[in-house]
């Protein structure tokens, strides 16, 4: 059986901006027969995410992330359909997912490493299992519940950076659903800001590429900031922290502005911002959703319920064709996506 595979091609070094040329597409073959416990799957959707930049270094900076190997097939979140099975719990036609799905059109996988999906939970939108009903949605929901200390009736203001991205666009909505009285997003284009307010229920949004972010924050958050869902780090985050209230909370989700630099995670704050953090007793603890997998099932069901009820709006940026996954990754790292960046491999 002839298939197509996407290889990790060259390393960037510790500093550098990823480009599509860091990958190559090749044609290959896979075995015609399965071993006991294996399944053959056709890839439907693949996910590209900011954390993958860390996998382009020999030292990923995280003990839970393994680096991609040169001239080996890259992998990440994926959804597919079983075409043939020698696994007792999986049958032809089942939809399945994995966090380590190989970037190839067809694959033979260990069935025990796959999670069976129920399409009805997401109104048949299988790609949602890579975003709003997957690790992305879990990160937003559990981040807010475990690190945000949001309470109904507490009149809290939440600010979300990277607010039009996969996680940020969900986090703002979930912050509202969990009890925040005001939600303000920070994004990089007027279009993104408009979508946040008009489609996703944010009270306001700031285009950080226009005007004075600090001034806009003071105007839009007159009572200060109680919860900050941080996806970007860097100067934007420093500006938000400087306007946070006493005993407020930072949900440290991502630091995409720092991923192309050789800095520890989480990156240290500038001295003056660190002083503010300590004086105001602002929590800033590393958050890893994989530490809360005992809450995965109930949390996914909650996300799916909100999706079905129309309370959680989902945006995707879809690129078609495995050959374009490198370009999709590059675009996502440069903010070219609204919502989750998805690659449609097969229909």
Secondary structure, DSSP 8 states (H G I E B T S, - for coil): -EEEEEEE-----SS----GGGEEEEEEE--SS--TTEEEEEEEEEE--GGGGGGGSSS-S-TT-----TTSB-EEEEEEEEEEE-STT--TT-EEEEEEEESBSEEEEEGGG-EE--GGGGTT-GGGGGTTTSHHHHHHHHHIIIII---TTS--EEEEESTTBHHHHHHHHHHHHHT-SEEEEEESSHHHHHHHHHTT--SEEEETTSS-HHHHHHHH-TT-EEEEEESS-HHHHHHHHTTEEEEEEEEE---GGGTTS---SS----HHHHHHHHHTT-EEEE--GGGGGGGHHHHHHHHHHHHHTT-S---EEEEESGGGHHHHHHHHHTT--SBEEEEE---
